[in-house]
Amino acid sequence: MVKVGIDDLNIYGSTLSLDFSEVKLARGFSDKEFNKIRFTRRSVVPIYEDSVTLAINAAKPIIDKVGADQFALLIVATETGVDYGKPLSSYVHRYLDLGANCRNFEIKHACYAGTAGLQTAASFVRAGNIPPDKKVLLVMTDIGRQHFHESGELSVGAGAIALSISQDPKVFELESHNGCAAHEVFDTARPTQSSEWIDPVLSLCSYLDLLEIAWDEYQCAAGPVSYEEHFAHAIYHTPLISLVEQAHHSLVESNREEVTKDEIAASFERMVKPGLRYNRELANIYSGSLYVALAGLLESAPDLHPGDRIGCFSYGSGACAEFFSGLVCKEARDILANHRIGERLAARRSVSVEEYEAAVRGVEEGFVQANFEPNWDILGGHYEQAYRGKGLLVLDQVSNHYRTYKWS
């Protein structure tokens, strides 16, 4: 079978961040609410960025390394589209200067869309539907909607992650085994361009139900395996950290007749916690959340070795889930280190709750207005400090719903 997997990976978290402890204080959220979610910060998108610019700014360093002509397929996974018909991928294709023969399309399936894109890309590569020396560019990009004064405000984030997928994986080699699970449920929705709705209890139950089904199906494909022995580490879609703990708890219990709370906690500390490094800094970025955990794990796990098997659980509301696995490649850490992901996230400018609220409202206005021009002078000249001359893509204007962009 043709080898396939991720040969490069980069995260872009924009240039602003908000400390969730300030949100807790401003809103009067309880310690219980805060400790259940357990994200530290989130990215905040300024008025001159959107899901298109996030995608392109995540992908451009990958394109610059190998050249746009190396990519034969572009897939963009998002639930933050800019049009009901025109795919966000068409803008990404244009501004990354991908070739006329590079196929592109957009995938939507809530937070599962990134994994749907990954498996689609892998299938294209394995089937020989792109030349063996070419690659697939997969970008996941999302922005959480306004949740002011709701407990969900402590979990929503924004950001993008770009993956290059080919027959020469240098970061993460996909294995062929997977287990899928799906059912129809109305646990979250985005009925309009500026609204987002969630039934948190229903969504958490759906997540755990589909995890059980997907894990059983994975074992049917891979053969009966012991969760803690088969995998060196595990990563999960991470809408809140306490849910990831519950998920890990359930899989540990499913493979042991007797297990103590301390043993489960120690297992989580070893197998899962290292992967939460960047999730804590970005919060839930929807379609890319699982792959943010992959990046965090590859950079941070102290006992990670080439060939280690990683278990991966992806979930998207609506709902579809998948449990799959892959192997760590020997160049993974060096490749991720070259992107300086942690350094760039640490360099984001901190904003106040009031500045964050204004930014969220401004970005949403840019999504819904037929005509829109960003205010370049907001946040005390932040554009001049963080963008000018840095080669980042920004929104120039919206004219009769058509979006145009420029390089800073």
C-alpha positions, 0 to 999 in steps of 0.5 A: 500500500502507498505510504501517505501522511502529513509532511508539513504542518503550521498553525496561525493564531492571528495577532491578538489574544485574550486571557480567559481569566479576565473574561471570568472576572468581567462576566462573573463566571463561577470557578466551576464553569471556568475549571470545566473548560480550562483554556488559558487564552484564545486568539482574537481576530482584528477587523482586517482578518477573517477565515480567509486570511487565517487560512492563507497566513497558516498555509503560506509558510508551507507554500513558500518552502516548496513552491505552489506548483507542488500542490495538485489539490487544495481542500479547505475545511471550515464552518466559517464560510464567507458565502453559501455558494462560492467556496472559501477555497477559491480565495485561498487558491487565488492568493496562494497563487496555486496553479490552474490545474490545482483542484479546490473545494470546501468541506463543511461538517462542523469540527469533523471537517478537518478529518473529513478533509484529511481522509479525502486527501489521503484517498486522493494520494493512495488512489493515484488521483494526483501525480506521485510527486505532488502534494495536497494542501489541507487548511482548517480555518474557523472563527467562533461567533459571539457568545458574550455572557454565556459560559461557552464564551470561555471555550470559543477561539479562532485560528487556522492550521495548514497541513501538507499531505503526500506520499512522503510523510515527514511529520505523521504517517497515517495508518489504514485502520479507522472506525467511524460513527455517525447519527443525526443530532441538533447539538450545535448550529450556525443558522446565520452568518453571525449566530452560533447555537449549542446545546452543551449537554446534548453535544457532550453526550453525543461526543462520548456516545460516538467515541464508544462506537468509533473505538469499537469499529476501530478495533474491528479494523485493527484487531482487538488492542489494548488502548494504553499498550497500543498507543504511546499517546492519544489526541482528541477533538478538544472543545473543553479539556474536561470532556477530553478527560472524560473521553480518555477515562472511558477508553482506559476503563474499556480496556481494564477490568479494574482501574483507580482514579489515580491510575486514570489521572496518571494515564491522562498525564502521560498520554494526553496532556502534552498534546494540549499545549496549543489548545490551551492557548487557542481554545476551540478552533473547531475544524482544526482542534484535533490537529492543534493537539497533534502539533502540541503533542509532537512538540511537547511530549517528553517521551516521544519517539519516531514510530510511536503510534498516536490514537486520534479521535475526531468529532463534529456536531451534527454528528460524525466521529472517527477514531484513527491512528498514525505513526510519528515520523523522525523529522516531525519535531524539527519541521514543527520547530522551524515554524516557531508556533509557540513563539508566534502565539506568545507574541500575540498582543493581549487585549482587554475584554472591551477590545475583544468585544469590539473586535468580535463585533467588527469581524462579524460586521465584515461577514454580513455587510454587502459593503465593508471597509476595515478601520486600520487605525483601531487598537492604537496602531496595531496594524502598523506594529504587527502587519505592515511589512510582515507579508501577511494577508489582510482584508482590503474591502468587501464590495457587493459581497465580493471580498478582496485582500492585500498583502501587508 
